[in-house]
Amino acid sequence: GGTGATSFSPASFIKLAETNVTSNTASVEFTDATTGVFDGTYRTHAVLIRRLEPSDADKRLTLVMRDASDGNYETADYAYATQALDSSGTGRADSSTSASAIYTLGAGDGMGDGSSPYGTSCIIYCNDFLDSGMPPSIFGNGVYSKESGYAACNYFGGTYRDTSIQMDGVKFAFNSGNIEQGNFVIYGVKE
């Protein structure tokens, strides 16, 4: 017999696409052109990024969203906050209410030295893409390191501030320079 309690079923992550960068690459994109990615099937997508290394020192990972109506990436009207606490106890942060991209991993100081891999990875959740009347948002957390030897625990979030535009893709790039290496896997979150 039951007690009347409601059962809870955890969400399942369904792998949809993967991009593995092994040499200098400007950006990584996931759009509705990739089957099952931002096509309305899932309300939430999760992007797992591992083994990430910038080609230059002190870089921050950015995200821009693709406008479903014209296929262009929006380059204004983002709001974000990114904050980290490093292993020496120093806080590092950055935020904006009117930015050209959402700054995610790398907080206010950036990651890497441009010549060696450091322990850098994160997960980014993308919500409300292709939703009329609700602006798309992202949030996540991760870890990054620098040439000075510290590791930083980083959390971040952001949104596109115009509710009239529906988004159907994301593009990841560093604020300058290339992605030296990185593994990017996008999942649909089945409720």
N, C-alpha and C positions, 0 to 999 in steps of 0.2 A: 504494500500500500504506500501511497505517496503522502507527503506531509503538506502538499500544496506549494512547496518551494519551486521557484522557477529555476530551470537548469541553465547554465551558462556554457556556451560553446565558443572557444577561442577562434579568432579569425585565422584563416589559412592564407599563406603567401603562395601565389601561383607565379612561377617564373615566366616572364613574357619575352625578354630580350636581354642580351649581354654584349658589351663592347669591351674589348681588352686592348688597351693602349700599350705598345711596347717601344715606341720611338716618338719623337716630338710631334705632337698633334695639337692643333689650335683649340679644338672643342669636341665635346661629345653631346650628341643630340638623341632624344627619344621623342617621337611624334606619333600622331595617329596613322602615319604611313607604315609604322611598324604594327603588325597585326595585334590587336588587343591592347594597345597602349593609348591611353587618353581618347578612347572612342566611345565612352559612355558605359562600357561594360562594368567598370569598377569605380566606386565613389572615391576610393583612396588608392594611391600607388605608393610603393616604397622603393627607394633607390639605395642600394647598398654599394658603397664606394670603398674599395680596399687598395692597398699597395700604392697609394697616391703619392706622386712626387712631381713638384714643379721643376721646370728647366732652369729657373733662376731663384735666388734667395728671397725670402720674406714675402711670399705670394699668398693671396687669399682666394679661395674658391668662390666663384659667383654663379648665380643661376638667373636666367631670363626665361620668359614664357612666350610661347608661340600663339599668335592671334589666329583663331580657327577661321575667321572670315577671309583673311587675305594671305595667310601662310607666313607672315613676317614676324620676327621677334620684336616685342615691345622694348623700347630703350628709355622709358621714362615712367614716372608714376608708381614706383615701387616704394614700399616702406619696410624697414627691417630693423632688427636688433640682433647682435651677436656678442656673446660674452664668454670669457674663458677665465679659468683659474689655473695658473701654472704650478709646477711642482716646487717652486720656491715660495709659493704663497702670494704671488703678484697677480692682481686682476688685470685683464686686458679686454677692452670692449670697443664697439663701434655701433652707431645707429644712424638712421636717416628716415625722414618722412617724405622725401622727394628724391629718389635715387634712380640711376640708370640701370641698376641690377639689384638683386638681393645678395648681400654678402653673407656667406655661410661659414664654412670651416676656415679658420685662420684668425678669427676675432679681429682685434685691432692691430696686430703686429705681423701676421703672416707666418708661413711655415717654410721649412727646408732651407738649404744653403745652395741649391742649384747644382751640386755635384755628387751628392750621396742620398740614398733613400733613408728616410726617417720614418718612425712608426706613425703613420697617418691614415686614418680611416673614419668613416661616418655613415650614418643612415639618415636619409631625408624622406619625410612623408609629404606627399602632394595631395591636397584635398580640394574638392569642389571645382575641378576643371570641368568644362562643358556644362556648367550649372548657370542657368539664367537667373539673375538677380542676386547671386552670392559671389563675391569676389574670390578667386582662387587663393589658397594660402599654402605655405610650406612651413614645416618645422622639423627639427632634428637635433642630433647631438653626435659628438665624435671626439677624437683625440688627434693632436698634431704636435710636432716637435720642431726644434730649430737647431741651428749650428751651435748655439750656446749650451746645448745639452739638456734643456728642460723639456718636459712634456706638459701639455696643457689640455685640460678637460674643457670642452667647448660645447655650448648649446646656443641655438639660434632659431629665429622664426621670421617670417615675412609674408607680405601679401602684395597683390597688384590692386591698386586703389580704385580702378574704374569698373563698376559692376556691369556696364553695358557691353563689355568685351568678354567673350568666352574663349578660354585657352585650351589648346589641344596638344601641347608639347612643352618640353623644357630643353634648355641647352646649358651645359656646364663648361666653364672656362676659368682660367686664372685671371686676376685683374690686369695682368700683363704677362707676356711670355707664353710658353707652351706647356702642355702636359707632357712630362718626360715619360711617365708610366702611370698606369692605374687600371683597375678592373671595376667596371660599372655594370651592375645588374639591376634591372627594374622588375618589380613584382606587382601584380594586382592583388589587392587585399580583399579576399572573399569573406563576406560577412556571414 
